[in-house]
Amino acid sequence: MNLDFSAGSELDWQPLWLTLRLALCATTILLLLGIPLAYWVAYTRTRVKPLVETLVSMPLVLPPSVLGFYLLLAFSPQHAFGQWVEHWLHVRLAFSFAGLVLGSVIFSLPFMVQPLQSGFENLPLSLIEASRTLGKSDFFTLFRVLLPNMKPALLTGTVLSFAHAIGEFGVVLMIGGNIPGVTRVASIAIFDEVESLHYGAANFYAMVLFAVSFAILLIVFLMNRRWIKAAA
């Protein structure tokens, strides 16, 4: 079989822009949710801590199709949660960009929380004790004392979450389908182009995702190496 890898002259850039938008939205929400959640998990002594850690880590071991299936059920207007969101927030989650964002946040949550949790746990407790002795609030301690001292963990969590959101396929396909301009992200476009035997277009999307993923991971390793040398 002759495989034509010429990209052609009419490439659709929309899946790439949609992928970038999805990754940026998901990563921003993950930062807002992941920092306080990781802080709580790192320092709490409650008995439900193992349960919370298990729930956060579940996307690492669950097949994407399993998680995507249950999210699709939950996001459906026929389900109580999906019906409540559509009725009160006027947002349809199933087969929509909003649903992709929420699904990506859930699926990428451990990639944000676990590096941050490790970063918090590796900080000396004396930092927190000194801040509280000076009468500083927990909010001040978190954002002005702890986070500036765990930049490698913060960068790792941010970049891994961003990269994971860019490359996700199974979950976004289950909950978003393949709607051009709405849910057809780059990973879905690759699958669609291969099914249509348009290997040139598939190769173009794949190479862009490969280059972006390689670049952001390289930045993480270089920045972490620089910070480790500066701290030595």
C-alpha positions in Angstrom: 0.0 0.0 0.0 1.4 3.4 -1.0 1.2 5.9 1.9 1.2 9.5 0.9 2.7 11.7 3.6 2.4 15.0 1.8 0.4 17.4 4.0 -1.4 19.1 1.2 -2.2 22.8 0.8 -5.4 23.1 2.9 -4.5 22.2 6.4 -7.0 23.0 9.1 -5.2 24.8 12.0 -8.4 25.0 14.1 -7.7 21.7 16.0 -4.3 23.0 17.0 -5.7 26.3 18.3 -8.5 24.4 20.1 -6.0 22.1 21.7 -3.9 25.1 22.9 -7.0 26.8 24.3 -8.1 23.6 26.0 -4.6 23.0 27.6 -4.4 26.7 28.8 -7.9 26.6 30.3 -7.3 23.2 32.0 -3.9 24.1 33.3 -5.2 27.4 34.8 -8.0 25.7 36.6 -5.7 22.9 37.8 -3.3 25.5 39.3 -6.3 27.1 41.1 -7.5 23.8 42.4 -4.2 21.9 42.7 -2.3 24.3 44.9 -4.7 24.3 47.8 -5.6 20.7 47.4 -1.9 19.6 47.4 -1.2 21.9 50.4 -4.1 20.3 52.3 -3.1 16.7 51.4 0.5 17.4 52.3 -0.1 18.7 55.8 -3.5 17.2 56.9 -3.6 14.5 59.5 -7.2 13.5 58.9 -8.2 9.9 58.4 -9.7 10.6 55.0 -6.3 11.6 53.5 -5.7 8.1 52.0 -9.2 8.2 50.4 -8.6 11.7 48.9 -5.1 10.6 47.6 -6.7 7.5 46.0 -9.4 9.5 44.3 -6.9 12.1 43.0 -4.6 9.3 41.7 -7.4 7.2 40.0 -6.9 8.8 36.5 -3.3 7.3 36.5 -4.6 3.8 36.6 -8.0 3.9 35.0 -8.3 3.3 31.3 -9.3 6.7 29.6 -12.3 5.0 28.1 -13.6 4.0 31.5 -13.2 7.5 33.0 -14.6 9.1 29.8 -17.6 6.8 29.8 -18.6 7.7 33.4 -17.9 11.4 32.8 -20.1 11.2 29.7 -22.9 9.7 31.8 -22.4 12.4 34.5 -22.3 15.2 31.9 -25.4 14.0 30.1 -28.5 16.2 30.5 -30.4 13.1 31.5 -28.1 12.7 34.6 -28.7 14.8 37.7 -25.4 16.5 37.6 -25.5 17.4 33.9 -29.1 18.5 34.3 -28.3 20.7 37.2 -25.3 22.4 35.4 -27.4 23.0 32.3 -30.4 24.3 34.3 -28.6 26.6 36.8 -25.4 27.5 34.9 -26.8 27.3 31.4 -23.8 25.2 30.3 -24.1 21.9 28.4 -21.2 19.7 29.3 -21.7 16.7 27.0 -20.2 17.2 23.5 -19.0 20.8 24.3 -15.8 22.6 24.9 -16.8 23.2 28.5 -17.1 19.5 29.0 -13.7 18.9 27.5 -12.2 21.4 29.9 -13.8 19.8 33.0 -12.9 16.3 31.8 -9.3 17.4 31.2 -9.1 18.9 34.6 -10.3 15.7 36.2 -8.0 13.5 34.1 -4.9 15.6 34.6 -5.5 16.4 38.3 -2.8 13.9 39.6 -0.2 15.4 37.3 -0.6 18.7 39.1 -1.4 17.6 42.7 1.3 14.9 43.1 4.4 17.1 42.2 3.0 19.9 44.3 2.3 17.6 47.2 5.9 16.2 47.0 7.2 19.8 46.9 5.3 20.8 50.0 6.4 17.6 51.9 10.0 18.2 51.1 10.0 21.8 52.6 11.2 22.1 56.2 8.4 22.6 58.6 10.4 25.4 60.2 9.3 27.7 57.3 5.6 27.3 58.3 6.4 27.6 62.0 8.5 30.8 61.5 5.7 32.4 59.4 3.1 31.6 62.0 5.3 32.8 64.8 5.4 36.2 63.0 1.6 36.2 62.9 1.2 35.6 59.1 -1.9 34.0 57.8 -2.1 30.6 56.1 -2.7 32.4 52.8 0.4 34.5 53.2 2.4 31.5 54.3 1.3 29.5 51.3 1.8 32.1 48.5 4.7 34.2 49.9 6.7 31.6 51.9 6.1 28.1 50.6 5.5 28.4 46.9 8.6 30.6 46.2 10.7 27.8 47.8 9.3 25.0 45.6 9.6 26.4 42.1 10.7 23.1 40.6 7.6 21.3 41.8 5.4 24.1 40.7 6.9 24.2 37.2 6.8 20.4 36.9 3.1 20.2 37.9 2.2 23.0 35.5 4.1 21.7 32.5 3.1 18.1 33.0 -0.6 19.1 33.3 -0.3 21.3 30.2 1.4 18.5 28.2 -1.1 15.9 29.4 -4.0 18.1 28.3 -2.5 18.6 24.9 -2.0 14.9 24.2 -5.2 13.5 25.8 -7.3 11.4 23.4 -9.6 8.8 25.1 -11.4 11.0 27.6 -11.9 13.9 25.2 -13.2 11.6 22.5 -15.7 10.0 24.8 -17.1 13.2 26.3 -16.6 15.5 23.3 -16.8 13.4 20.2 -15.5 14.9 17.0 -17.3 18.2 16.4 -15.2 20.6 14.2 -14.5 23.9 15.9 -16.0 22.7 19.2 -14.4 19.4 20.4 -12.1 18.4 17.5 -8.8 18.8 19.1 -5.5 17.8 17.5 -5.4 14.2 18.9 -8.9 13.6 17.6 -7.9 15.2 14.3 -5.0 12.7 14.0 -7.2 9.8 14.5 -9.8 11.2 12.1 -7.2 11.8 9.4 -5.7 8.4 9.7 -9.1 6.8 9.4 -9.6 8.8 6.2 -6.2 7.8 4.9 -5.0 11.4 5.0 -1.6 10.5 6.4 0.0 13.8 5.4 -2.4 15.8 7.5 -2.1 13.3 10.4 1.6 13.6 10.2 1.4 17.4 10.4 -0.7 17.3 13.5 1.4 14.6 15.1 4.7 16.4 14.4 3.3 19.6 16.0 2.2 17.8 19.1 5.6 16.0 19.3 7.5 19.2 18.9 5.5 21.0 21.6 5.7 18.2 24.0 9.4 17.8 23.5 10.0 21.5 24.0 8.0 21.9 27.2 9.6 18.8 28.8 13.1 20.1 27.8 12.3 23.4 29.5 11.3 21.6 32.7 14.5 19.6 32.8 16.7 22.7 32.0 14.9 24.9 34.6 15.0 22.3 37.3 18.7 21.7 36.7 19.4 25.4 36.9 17.5 25.8 40.2 19.2 22.7 41.7 22.6 24.2 40.8 21.6 27.6 42.3 20.5 25.9 45.5 23.6 23.8 45.9 
